[in-house]
Amino acid sequence: MIAKSINKNPAASKQLNIAEYVFLDAVHRPQIQATPANSLFNRSGLAQAPLDDWLSMLETAQTARC
């Protein structure tokens, strides 16, 4: 997992709404939904969440992967 920084600028945060994204499995095949085995690839990398929520998301994701 690679965590990118958040953007506190509201206009920039809206970028996620128009970003293209795809879930990929271990051999890079597109998947319909998120699972612990799939990776999310997106253009923006911005989480549309307040900082505390974003940090909690990262902690949950890291715990699930370990």
C-alpha positions in Angstrom: 0.0 0.0 0.0 1.2 3.5 -0.8 -0.5 6.3 1.0 -0.4 9.7 -0.6 -1.0 12.9 1.2 -4.5 14.5 1.4 -5.3 17.9 -0.1 -7.0 20.4 2.2 -8.0 22.6 -0.7 -11.7 21.9 -1.3 -11.5 22.5 -5.1 -8.6 20.0 -5.4 -10.4 17.5 -3.2 -13.2 17.4 -5.9 -10.6 15.8 -8.2 -11.5 12.4 -6.9 -15.0 12.7 -8.2 -13.8 12.8 -11.8 -10.7 10.6 -11.4 -10.6 7.3 -13.3 -9.9 4.3 -11.2 -9.8 0.5 -11.3 -9.4 -2.4 -8.9 -6.8 -4.9 -10.2 -6.0 -8.4 -9.0 -2.6 -9.8 -8.4 -2.0 -10.3 -12.1 -3.3 -6.9 -13.1 -6.7 -8.0 -14.3 -9.5 -5.4 -13.8 -12.0 -6.4 -11.0 -15.5 -5.1 -10.4 -15.1 -4.6 -6.6 -12.6 -4.1 -3.9 -11.4 -7.1 -2.0 -8.4 -7.5 0.4 -6.5 -9.1 -2.5 -7.2 -6.3 -5.0 -5.3 -3.1 -5.4 -6.9 0.3 -6.3 -5.2 2.3 -9.0 -6.4 5.8 -9.6 -5.2 8.9 -11.2 -5.6 11.3 -8.3 -4.6 9.4 -5.2 -6.6 11.8 -3.1 -8.9 10.5 -0.4 -12.0 12.5 -0.1 -12.0 12.5 3.7 -11.0 14.6 6.7 -7.4 13.9 7.9 -8.5 11.9 11.0 -10.7 9.7 8.8 -8.0 9.3 6.3 -5.5 8.2 8.9 -8.0 5.7 10.3 -8.5 4.3 6.7 -4.8 3.8 6.4 -4.5 2.1 9.8 -7.4 -0.3 8.9 -5.9 -1.1 5.4 -2.5 -1.7 6.9 -3.9 -4.0 9.6 -5.9 -5.9 7.0 -2.8 -6.5 4.9 -0.6 -7.8 7.8 
